[in-house]
């Protein structure tokens, strides 16, 4: 089988869902760091935001669910000779929760897969 690249992309629902996404996951159910004034200017790659989200049980549950789904179905897409699979993770502004989750997923899969990570709303 040809190698498969796993793309993880964070995005903002308020801007629109990425049209090239194979799977779209909505992480808006996780508590939003935006409402903490100290966290608002940061993004999901910053240590205080990571600490805030790591402390949320719902963030851990969402990570486990998305990780499990991708891990379960990845071999099926590989057998179908897909060259890439795009997993889009969205929150309201594409700054905190979706960035955090895409980063975490990419870190998890990177040791065994070819992974590309993109944060659409972050420059």
C-alpha positions, -999 to 999 in steps of 0.1 A, spaced: 0 0 0 11 36 -7 19 58 23 -10 77 38 -6 112 51 -28 122 80 -37 159 80 -50 176 111 -65 210 107 -79 234 133 -105 259 121 -132 283 133 -168 274 126 -176 311 124 -154 312 93 -167 280 78 -159 243 77 -129 233 55 -143 220 22 -115 194 19 -122 177 53 -128 140 53 -139 142 90 -151 172 110 -151 172 147 -167 199 168 -150 207 201 -172 236 211 -187 214 239 -154 218 258 -152 248 282 -138 278 263 -106 295 275 -117 326 256 -139 336 286 -108 338 309 -94 372 302 -58 360 309 -62 333 283 -81 352 257 -50 366 237 -33 332 238 -39 301 216 -41 264 221 -3 260 218 4 282 248 11 265 282 -16 283 302 -43 273 276 -30 237 275 -31 236 314 -67 250 314 -78 224 288 -59 195 303 -79 201 335 -112 197 316 -126 162 318 -146 168 286 -113 177 267 -98 144 277 -130 125 267 -132 143 234 -95 135 227 -100 99 235 -131 97 213 -115 114 182 -82 95 187 -101 62 189 -123 70 158 -93 79 137 -72 49 148 -101 26 141 -108 38 106 -73 47 94 -65 11 83 -97 10 62 -87 42 44 -52 28 39 -66 -4 24 -87 18 0 -53 32 -12 -60 67 0 -29 89 0 -43 113 26 -70 117 52 -80 152 65 -93 155 100 -107 190 107 -112 200 143 -133 231 149 -143 255 176 -159 289 176 -129 311 168 -102 285 158 -79 298 184 -80 278 216 -98 245 217 -95 234 181 -58 243 181 -52 224 213 -70 193 201 -53 193 166 -19 197 183 -27 168 207 -39 145 180 -9 153 157 15 145 186 -3 112 193 -2 100 157 32 114 147 53 85 160 36 60 137 21 80 109 31 108 84 14 138 100 8 173 87 -6 199 111 -23 232 100 -40 259 120 -62 276 95 -70 307 115 -36 312 131 -9 330 112 
